[in-house]
Amino acid sequence: MADKSFGRVESIPKDHRHQSYWDMFATWVGANANNGTWYVGGVIAACGFATASTTLIIVGVVTYILLALSGYMGYQTGLPAMALTRASFGLKGSFLPSLINVVQFIGWAAVNTFIAATSISYILHDVLGWPVYGKPGGLKGLILGIIVMSILHLLSISMGERSVQIIERVGIVLVFILVIWESIVVFQHVSLSEIISWRPPVNLKMSPGQAVDVLAAFNLAWVTATSDFTRFAKKKTSSTWAPFFGANLGLIWFAMIGVISTIATAITLNHFDANNSDPSTIASKLGLGVLAMLVIIITSTTANAVNLMSAGSALTNMTKRLSLTVSIVSVTVVAVFVTFIPIFYATFLDVFTAFLDGIGMFLGPEIAIFLVDFYLVAKQDYRIDHFASRTGKYWYTGGINWVAIGSWLIAVIAYALIKRVPVLADSVGATFISMLIAAVIYVFVSKMVYRHRV
């Protein structure tokens, strides 16, 4: 008899879940309260304080409503995110979102590792006199930093989901201490009125639409990871409101300190350079010392615990042969090599912004399809027993839902075209428009083609 199964998926029964509201809240505060968020804040500082802070809050609320919706999907089904994409993209079609997730979370792990490794190079400079990265001879400190961070990451994910819980509880305390400390130091150097009235140089100014796309890409990355963790939540509120408030708190607080400290540094030095927005450079210029660098390193580990868990989960969805543990170790090793890529480019900022642009283009439409399929097409009624069946409703045509693939592809092309239209790209950005296009096409065509699916 032919094999009718296709990659088993594990649904966590509700009576086997142990994550409380505060566990989940701490996980999502820790996911955003890190050096990557700080760096994003420094990048959008090129808008000026008023535009940067307003855009930060608006985009945070909008994108993390989507995070909460995704979190509820995990709670309702007990399934990880990439397994859930089997319902919308098909059992085989789910390889597309899984591949996007593997790539983007490996990329985020590499971004956080690179920034933390830069902090290690500053520590090595203070303790051993080694040149900092960016100066002649500074590369050896960065390489050693990458090796150290990679070892820490392997240790952090060694116990799976439980280790993330432990790491986040420790990390969240250190994060708040660093943010308060940095805030005090910043306002000792520069007043709030000076920060608010500061204007970026015209040739370096970022438009509101560019800031929207930067923040949307940054925030949406977490949406496809939410249910990997909320499927362990004991209560509905733990899977929805806890991620929403936790992620927004981490984002707004830490990105805001990135905005403020970058502007304060520009005022103090009478020179603005977005390439110097990383936490290590700013902490060094503000004179925060080795202790601040150590906290940056620890917060990188807390964020990457989530990144690597999610990348490993996505890889597991793509293959029947690798366990979750092996998948997580595999993506961690790959992330080590990816971390070296920025060394070969002029600036880390160039690599970072190109990476964010790719996330917005490919990930945004995928998320739109993922969410509207559950809430609007399937009416929140997924058949768990069909998620691994070649004869079930999610097999579609040869395992692929071509409606989802086609909607996604059209939206990706639309994103690229919108970027070429200044009136749109500079005002509202391309990300949310392309997501809306994907959602509308998918819902409309799905209801025509699959009228009897639910």
Secondary structure, DSSP 8 states (H G I E B T S, - for coil): ----B-S------GGG--B-HHHHHHHHHHHHSSHHHHHHHHHHGGG-HHHHHHHHHHHHHHHHHHHHHHHHHHHHH---HHHHHHHHH-TTTTHHHHHHHHHHHHHHHHHHHHHHHHHHHHHHHHHH----TTSTTTHHHHHHHHHHHHHHHHHHTTTTHHHHHHHHHHHHHHHHHHHHHHHHHHHHHS-HHHHHH----GGG---HHHHHHHHHHHHHHHHTTHHHHHTTBSSHHHHTHHHHHHHHHHHHHHHHHHHHHHHHHHHHHT---GGG-SHHHHHHHTT-HHHHHHHHHHHHHHHHHHHHHHHHHHHHHH-SS--HHHHHHHHHHHHHHHTTGGGGSS-HHHHHHHHHHHHHHHHHHHHHHHHHIIIIISTT---GGGTTBTTSTT-TBTTB-HHHHHHHHHHHHHHHHHTT-HHHHTTT-SHHHHHHHHHHHHHHHHHHH-TT--
